[in-house]
Amino acid sequence: MFTISSLLILFILTFKFLSSYIKTIRTGDPNENNLTYWMFSYDFKSQNKEWVPEDKKLLQRKRARNFLVFLLYIIAFSIFLLLNSFTAHLLDVIVNPEFSYPV
């Protein structure tokens, strides 16, 4: 239970740091703001009707930001799993109060 608790705290702190970092970096896309930090760059609709190729540097910054957003999703899913595991261990301790070594 100590391991799960420490991993949960570590992942929550990493989630907070990563989300604040994603909010501060800018790729140059006009659709970005602090409310859409969790969206991938291809989730934004283009205002132009015809396709215009984007700059290589802009594409590289968008890929880097998309990777960070993907990590944010992975960490959020991990927090969900760890929180469920922590709750299961806590309920087991409540139901069976005898001391037993973890397997």
C-alpha positions, 0 to 999 in steps of 0.5 A: 500500500505504501508503494501505491501511495507513493506512486499515486503522489508521484503521478499526481505531481507529475500530472500537475507539472506537465499540465502547467508546462503544456499550458505555457508552451506555445507552438504558434497555432492560433487556436491554442489557449489555456482551456484547450491545453489537453487537445491534440493539435489535429483536433483544431479545425482549420479556418482555411478551406484549401490546404496549405502546407505548414512550416517544418518548425511548426510541425516539429513543435506540434509533434512535441506538444502532441507527445506531451499531451499523450503523456498527460493522458497516459499519466491520467489513466495511470492515476485512475488505475492507481486510485482504484488499486489504493481504494481496493487495498484500503477497503481490504484493510477496513474489512480485514483489520488483522495484520498480514504481510503483503504478498 
